[in-house]
Amino acid sequence: MRLYLIAFFVLLFLRVNGQPSLMWNVGNGSTPINLRLTSAGDVLVVTTQGILLYSGANGQLLRQDFNFSTADAVVDDAGSVYITGNVDTLGSSAPYIRKVDSVFQQQWMTVFFPAGTNQFTASNILLSNGNAYIAGAFSDSILLATGCYSASVDILGTIRWSYGFVSSPVNQDYVLFRMDQLGQPVIGSNVDHLDSSSGEMSFRTIDQNGSFLHESVFDPISARDILTDIEFGPGNLYYLTGSYNLTNAIGNSVSVFGVFDSNGLLTNFNGYDGYYYDEGQQLFADSLIGVYAIVTGTDVLGTTNSHFDVLRLSDVGAITWQQRHQQGLPVFEYANDLAITPCKDVQVCGRYRNTVMLHDDGIVVRYDSTGIMQWEIYYRQPGSDVEFTKLAIVDDYTCYALGTSTDSLGNIQLILVKYNQNTTEIPTIGSSSNARIYPNPTHDRLYIKCDGFVTKATVMDAYGRNSLVITDEVIRSIDVSTLEPGSYYMKIESSNGFIIRRFLKD
């Protein structure tokens, strides 16, 4: 028995802490924008030219749709895809929403015609309660100003409402689009009230009829503020990140985190001055998991050295821990996207300057919930610069990274990579029973299916300590509702032997 336990913990250590392996990678001559996962386990890649669907199993291109210029797309549970972008109409660029089914056959297309608009730039698209929402920016040929535009259609593509906002001489640009806990749109923008040297961050909430509930402007003591992300998270609060310029002799920029209540009132903000030029780039906010952010900073010259930081924020936006990824000097590192795994680890993707090859490598780094780095992996193509821009998490040990590869002539193509750490199940130790447990992750109950009769089940935490021990003549399920959320292992003993399986309690 001691030998089995030693073998178990050796395998557990090697498999949990080992680097992920490259499952497959694909390239395509398109310019990528976003990455979505389908309920069937496939991967939808949004490019400026259209959409591509790849098999999650082997990376095979299943289908593509390059009929219109594309800005963003989302997938519903049935596999239908809602797409937004721009379409040329009578010399102007107008926004559209298209719906295609799971085999990319078009169901309908709705084009919007904002009054006075001669140029529209789509931002993104979301689904909520059976309705599709888009946001973007436009220029107004009558008022000679730029403005914001948002719209919604129902499941049949019928326009529910559309709204444009222009207030000359304000220059305003919608940069992102989210949903709050009520399924209401939240739109963030950068506002320029005077000229290109000044600006504020702004966000609005909109009800289901398209009317503004409130607008909040965030201007943290500076001449130039740039909003980069907004999320809805713990405490029914809105969390903003971006950067602002200091009005000092150096003129460096500082990352900023602002927190607003449900009425749009500022409750707290703080700046993060980790380097000479810092920019808060991406937030992850969830009522259960918490708030994380990534920040990229550069030196005083802005070119010879850069790094990225991963930060954990409290419910009110205060920094509780920070970790810097910096591999010596001089080097160039940049973070682009942040994702959280089901077991609450943090993954970040970006790029890293390979000082030997003198090219940029794509990079994915993983930290646990306390900020300790678990692993880092690099993806390189000889003679080309690689940068990962988007992450998608499948489970605790499987993820996709989307990015670009740029050769010496400036030619750009997308790169889609699948990594897997092969740790979703611990292999059999000792005699074997063909057992599986489901659902995984689970909230309250685990069901066991195997050959033979299960007579004992032991649940152990990540340190091998017993958390639950169940004995009976026949065990078909186990109540795990009393366990704290986290990662556990179950030893299943049956008439055919025993096996160890891993599961997550959410």
C-alpha positions in Angstrom: 0.0 0.0 0.0 2.8 2.4 0.8 4.3 1.8 -2.6 1.0 2.6 -4.2 0.7 5.8 -2.3 4.2 6.9 -3.1 3.6 6.2 -6.8 0.3 8.2 -6.6 1.9 11.3 -5.2 4.9 11.1 -7.5 2.6 10.9 -10.5 0.3 13.6 -9.1 3.3 16.0 -8.7 4.7 15.3 -12.1 1.3 15.6 -13.9 -0.2 18.6 -12.1 3.0 20.7 -12.2 4.2 19.6 -15.6 4.2 21.9 -18.6 1.3 21.6 -21.1 2.0 19.9 -24.3 1.2 21.2 -27.8 -1.8 19.2 -29.1 -2.1 20.9 -32.5 -1.6 24.2 -34.2 -3.0 25.7 -37.4 -2.2 28.8 -39.6 -4.3 30.8 -41.9 -3.7 33.9 -44.0 -6.4 35.9 -42.2 -6.0 38.6 -39.5 -7.5 37.3 -36.2 -9.8 39.3 -33.9 -11.4 37.0 -31.4 -11.8 33.4 -30.2 -15.0 31.6 -29.2 -15.8 28.1 -28.1 -18.9 26.2 -29.2 -21.0 23.8 -27.1 -19.8 21.0 -29.4 -16.2 21.6 -28.4 -15.1 23.3 -31.6 -13.3 26.6 -32.0 -14.8 29.7 -33.8 -12.1 32.2 -34.9 -13.2 35.7 -35.8 -11.1 37.4 -38.4 -11.3 40.7 -40.2 -12.3 38.8 -43.3 -14.9 36.5 -41.8 -15.3 33.5 -39.5 -13.5 30.1 -39.3 -14.6 27.0 -37.5 -12.0 24.5 -36.4 -12.4 21.0 -34.9 -11.4 21.1 -31.2 -10.2 17.5 -31.6 -7.6 17.9 -34.3 -7.6 21.5 -35.6 -9.2 20.5 -38.9 -10.9 23.5 -40.7 -14.6 22.5 -40.7 -16.1 25.5 -42.5 -15.6 29.2 -43.1 -17.6 32.3 -44.1 -15.7 35.2 -45.7 -18.7 37.0 -47.2 -18.5 40.3 -45.3 -16.0 42.4 -43.3 -16.2 41.2 -39.7 -15.6 42.8 -36.3 -16.9 40.2 -33.8 -19.1 37.1 -33.5 -20.7 35.0 -30.8 -22.1 31.5 -30.7 -25.4 30.4 -29.1 -26.1 27.0 -27.5 -27.4 25.6 -30.8 -24.2 26.4 -32.6 -25.7 29.4 -34.5 -23.3 32.3 -35.0 -24.3 36.0 -34.7 -21.8 38.2 -36.6 -21.3 42.0 -36.7 -19.1 44.2 -38.9 -19.4 46.8 -41.6 -20.9 46.7 -45.0 -20.6 49.3 -47.8 -23.8 51.0 -48.8 -23.9 53.9 -51.3 -20.4 55.0 -50.4 -20.9 54.7 -46.6 -20.0 52.1 -44.1 -23.0 50.8 -42.2 -23.2 48.3 -39.3 -24.9 44.9 -39.7 -25.9 41.8 -37.7 -26.0 38.5 -39.4 -27.1 35.1 -38.2 -25.8 31.9 -39.7 -26.7 28.4 -38.5 -24.3 25.7 -37.3 -23.3 24.9 -40.9 -22.9 28.6 -41.8 -26.1 28.9 -43.8 -27.3 32.5 -43.5 -30.7 32.9 -41.7 -31.0 36.6 -41.9 -29.0 39.9 -42.1 -30.0 43.2 -40.6 -28.3 46.4 -41.7 -28.5 49.7 -39.7 -28.4 53.2 -41.2 -27.5 55.7 -38.5 -28.6 59.2 -39.6 -25.8 61.4 -40.9 -23.3 58.6 -40.6 -20.7 58.1 -43.4 -18.3 55.8 -41.6 -19.0 53.1 -39.0 -16.6 51.0 -37.1 -18.1 48.0 -35.2 -16.8 47.1 -31.8 -18.3 43.9 -30.6 -21.5 41.8 -30.3 -23.2 40.0 -27.4 -26.2 37.8 -26.8 -28.6 38.2 -23.9 -32.1 36.8 -23.3 -32.5 35.9 -27.0 -31.5 39.3 -28.2 -28.3 40.4 -30.0 -26.6 43.7 -29.2 -23.8 45.6 -31.0 -21.8 48.6 -30.2 -19.4 50.8 -32.3 -18.3 54.2 -33.3 -19.3 56.4 -36.2 -18.4 59.8 -37.8 -21.2 62.3 -38.5 -20.8 64.2 -41.8 -23.3 66.9 -40.7 -22.0 67.8 -37.2 -18.4 66.9 -38.2 -18.0 65.0 -35.0 -17.6 61.3 -34.0 -20.1 59.5 -31.9 -21.2 56.2 -30.3 -23.7 53.8 -31.7 -25.5 50.8 -30.1 -28.3 48.6 -31.4 -30.3 45.5 -30.7 -32.3 42.9 -32.7 -34.5 40.0 -31.6 -34.0 36.4 -32.5 -35.5 37.0 -36.0 -33.3 39.9 -36.8 -36.0 42.6 -36.3 -34.6 45.9 -35.0 -35.7 46.4 -31.3 -33.9 49.7 -31.0 -30.8 51.6 -32.2 -29.2 54.7 -30.6 -26.5 57.1 -31.7 -24.9 59.7 -29.5 -23.1 62.7 -30.8 -22.4 65.9 -28.8 -20.1 68.2 -30.8 -17.3 69.0 -30.3 -17.0 65.8 -28.2 -15.1 63.0 -29.8 -16.3 59.7 -28.4 -15.6 56.2 -29.3 -17.2 53.0 -28.0 -14.5 50.6 -27.1 -16.3 47.7 -25.5 -19.6 46.1 -24.6 -20.5 44.0 -21.6 -23.7 42.8 -19.8 -24.4 43.3 -16.1 -26.2 40.9 -13.8 -29.6 41.9 -15.2 -28.6 41.2 -18.8 -28.5 45.0 -19.5 -25.8 46.4 -21.8 -22.8 48.2 -20.4 -20.9 50.3 -22.9 -17.5 51.9 -22.2 -15.9 54.7 -24.2 -13.1 57.2 -24.4 -14.3 60.8 -24.4 -12.4 63.8 -25.7 -14.0 67.0 -24.6 -11.5 69.5 -25.9 -8.7 68.2 -28.1 -6.4 65.3 -28.6 -4.4 66.2 -25.5 -7.3 65.6 -23.1 -9.8 62.9 -22.4 -11.9 61.0 -20.0 -13.2 57.5 -19.5 -16.9 57.0 -19.7 -19.4 54.1 -19.4 -23.1 53.9 -19.8 -25.8 51.3 -18.8 -28.7 50.8 -21.2 -32.1 49.2 -20.4 -33.8 46.7 -22.6 -35.5 49.5 -24.6 -32.3 51.2 -25.5 -32.7 54.1 -23.1 -29.7 55.2 -21.0 -30.0 54.4 -17.3 -26.9 56.4 -16.4 -23.6 57.7 -17.7 -20.5 58.0 -15.6 -17.4 59.9 -16.5 -14.1 59.0 -14.9 -11.3 61.7 -15.0 -8.5 60.8 -12.6 -6.5 64.0 -12.1 -4.9 63.9 -15.5 -4.8 65.4 -19.0 -5.2 62.2 -20.9 -7.2 59.1 -19.8 -7.7 56.0 -21.8 -10.3 53.3 -21.0 -9.3 49.8 -22.0 -11.7 47.4 -20.2 -14.8 47.3 -18.0 -16.3 44.4 -16.2 -19.2 43.7 -13.9 -18.2 41.7 -10.8 -18.3 41.3 -7.0 -20.6 43.4 -4.9 -22.7 44.4 -8.0 -19.9 46.8 -8.9 -18.5 48.0 -12.2 -14.7 47.7 -12.5 -12.8 49.9 -15.0 -9.2 49.8 -16.0 -7.0 51.9 -18.3 -4.3 54.5 -17.9 -3.7 58.2 -17.3 -0.8 60.5 -17.9 0.9 62.2 -15.0 1.3 65.9 -15.2 5.0 65.9 -14.2 8.2 66.5 -15.9 8.6 62.9 -17.1 5.0 62.7 -18.3 4.8 59.0 -17.7 1.5 57.1 -17.6 0.0 55.1 -14.7 -2.4 52.2 -14.8 -5.7 53.0 -13.0 -8.5 50.9 -11.5 -11.9 52.5 -10.9 -14.9 51.0 -9.1 -18.4 52.2 -9.5 -21.6 51.2 -7.8 -24.9 50.1 -9.5 -25.9 53.7 -9.8 -22.7 54.6 -11.7 -21.2 56.5 -8.7 -17.4 56.3 -8.2 -16.7 54.4 -5.0 -12.9 54.0 -5.3 -10.0 54.3 -7.6 -6.2 53.8 -7.4 -3.3 54.0 -9.7 -0.6 51.4 -10.3 2.8 53.0 -11.1 5.0 49.9 -11.6 7.2 51.3 -14.3 7.7 54.4 -16.4 4.8 53.9 -18.8 2.0 51.6 -17.5 -1.3 50.6 -19.1 -4.0 48.6 -17.5 -5.2 46.4 -20.3 -7.6 43.6 -19.3 -9.8 42.8 -16.4 -11.5 39.6 -15.2 -14.3 40.2 -12.7 -16.6 37.5 -11.4 -18.8 37.5 -8.3 -17.4 34.1 -7.1 -13.8 34.2 -8.4 -12.9 37.9 -7.8 -11.1 40.5 -9.8 -7.8 40.2 -11.7 -6.0 42.5 -14.0 -3.0 42.6 -16.3 -0.7 45.6 -16.8 2.1 46.2 -19.3 4.8 48.7 -18.6 7.8 50.0 -20.6 10.9 51.9 -19.7 11.5 55.6 -20.1 12.5 55.2 -23.8 9.5 53.1 -24.4 11.3 50.5 -26.6 14.3 48.9 -24.9 12.5 47.1 -22.1 9.0 46.1 -21.1 7.3 43.7 -18.8 3.8 42.6 -17.7 2.3 42.3 -14.3 -0.6 40.2 -13.1 -2.6 41.7 -10.2 -5.3 40.4 -7.9 -7.7 43.1 -6.8 -10.0 43.3 -3.8 -13.7 43.9 -4.1 -13.1 47.6 -3.9 -10.2 47.7 -6.4 -7.3 47.6 -4.0 -4.3 45.5 -5.1 -3.9 42.4 -2.9 -1.0 40.8 -4.8 1.1 41.4 -7.9 3.5 39.3 -9.9 5.9 40.6 -12.5 6.9 38.4 -15.5 10.3 39.8 -16.5 13.1 37.6 -17.9 16.2 39.8 -17.5 17.2 43.0 -19.3 16.9 44.2 -21.9 13.8 42.2 -23.1 10.4 43.0 -24.5 7.3 41.4 -23.0 3.6 42.3 -23.5 0.4 40.8 -22.1 -2.8 40.8 -24.1 -5.4 38.6 -22.5 -6.4 37.2 -19.1 -8.5 34.1 -18.4 -9.4 32.1 -15.3 -9.6 28.3 -15.1 -12.3 26.4 -13.2 -9.9 25.8 -10.3 -9.3 29.6 -10.2 -5.8 29.6 -11.6 -4.9 32.6 -13.8 -3.6 32.4 -17.3 -2.1 35.2 -19.4 -1.0 35.3 -23.0 1.1 37.8 -24.9 4.5 38.0 -26.5 8.2 37.7 -25.4 11.4 38.8 -27.1 13.6 35.9 -27.7 17.1 37.4 -27.2 18.8 34.4 -28.9 16.6 34.2 -32.0 15.9 38.0 -32.0 12.3 37.3 -32.7 9.1 37.5 -30.6 7.7 34.3 -29.2 4.1 33.7 -28.3 3.8 33.1 -24.5 1.2 31.7 -22.1 1.9 31.9 -18.4 -0.1 30.3 -15.6 -0.4 31.4 -11.9 -2.3 30.0 -9.0 -4.8 32.0 -7.1 -2.1 33.3 -4.7 0.1 34.6 -7.5 2.7 31.8 -7.7 3.7 31.0 -11.2 2.9 27.4 -12.2 4.4 27.2 -15.7 5.2 29.2 -18.8 5.2 28.0 -22.4 6.6 29.6 -25.5 5.5 29.2 -29.1 8.0 30.3 -31.8 8.3 30.2 -35.6 11.8 30.7 -37.0 12.1 33.9 -38.9 8.8 35.3 -37.7 7.4 37.3 -34.8 4.6 35.5 -32.9 2.2 37.1 -30.5 -0.8 35.6 -28.7 -3.7 38.0 -28.4 -6.6 35.9 -27.1 -7.1 32.9 -24.7 -10.0 30.5 -24.4 -10.2 28.1 -21.4 -11.8 24.7 -21.9 -11.1 23.2 -18.5 -8.3 23.3 -15.9 -5.7 21.9 -18.2 -6.8 22.6 -21.7 -6.7 26.0 -23.5 -6.5 27.7 -26.8 -4.3 30.6 -27.7 -5.0 32.8 -30.8 -2.5 35.2 -32.3 -0.5 36.3 -35.2 2.7 35.4 -37.0 4.5 38.2 -38.9 7.4 37.3 -41.2 10.3 39.6 -42.3 8.3 41.0 -45.2 5.4 42.1 -42.9 3.1 39.3 -44.0 0.6 38.4 -41.2 -1.3 35.2 -40.7 -3.3 33.9 -37.7 -1.9 31.2 -35.4 -4.3 29.0 -33.4 -2.7 26.7 -30.8 -4.2 24.0 -28.5 -2.4 23.1 -25.3 -3.3 20.3 -22.9 -1.6 19.3 -19.7 -3.2 15.8 -19.7 -4.2 16.0 -16.1 -7.9 15.8 -16.1 -7.7 12.2 -14.8 -5.1 10.5 -12.8 -4.1 7.1 -14.3 -4.8 3.8 -12.7 -2.6 2.9 -9.8 -2.7 -0.8 -8.7 -5.5 -3.0 -10.0 -8.0 -1.3 -12.3 -11.7 -0.7 -12.5 -13.2 1.0 -15.4 -14.7 3.9 -13.5 -15.8 7.4 -14.2 -17.3 10.2 -12.1 -19.7 12.9 -13.4 -20.6 15.7 -13.6 -17.2 17.2 -13.4 -17.0 19.9 -12.2 -19.9 19.4 -9.7 -21.6 21.5 -7.1 -23.4 19.0 -4.8 -23.3 15.4 -6.0 -21.0 13.1 -7.9 -22.2 10.0 -9.7 -20.0 6.9 -10.1 -20.2 4.5 -13.1 -17.9 1.5 -13.3 -17.7 -2.3 -13.9 -18.3 -4.1 -10.6 -19.8 -2.9 -7.3 -18.3 0.2 -5.6 -18.0 -0.5 -1.9 -15.8 2.4 -0.7 -15.1 5.9 -2.0 -12.5 8.2 -0.4 -12.3 11.8 -1.3 -8.9 13.5 -0.7 -7.9 17.1 -1.0 -4.9 18.4 -3.1 -2.6 17.5 -0.2 -3.8 13.9 0.0 -5.8 14.4 3.2 -9.0 12.5 3.5 -12.0 14.8 3.3 -14.8 12.2 2.9 -14.9 8.4 3.4 -18.0 6.6 2.2 -18.5 2.8 2.7 -21.6 0.8 1.7 -22.5 -2.4 0.0 -23.2 -0.5 -3.3 -22.3 3.2 -3.8 -23.7 4.9 -6.8 -23.3 8.6 -5.9 -21.7 10.8 -3.2 -22.8 14.1 -1.7 -19.9 16.6 -1.9 -21.9 19.7 -1.1 -20.1 20.2 2.2 -16.7 20.4 0.6 -15.1 23.8 0.0 -14.7 24.8 -3.7 -11.5 23.4 -5.2 -9.7 20.4 -6.6 -10.1 16.9 -5.1 -9.2 13.3 -5.8 -11.4 10.3 -5.3 -10.2 6.7 -4.7 -12.9 4.3 -5.9 -12.7 0.8 -4.5 -14.8 -1.9 -6.2 -15.0 -5.6 -6.7 -12.6 -5.2 -9.6 -10.0 -3.2 -7.7 -9.5 0.5 -7.2 -8.8 3.6 -9.3 -8.2 7.3 -8.5 -10.0 10.1 -10.3 -9.7 13.8 -10.1 -12.7 16.2 -9.8 -13.5 19.9 -9.2 -16.0 21.2 -6.6 -17.4 24.5 -7.7 
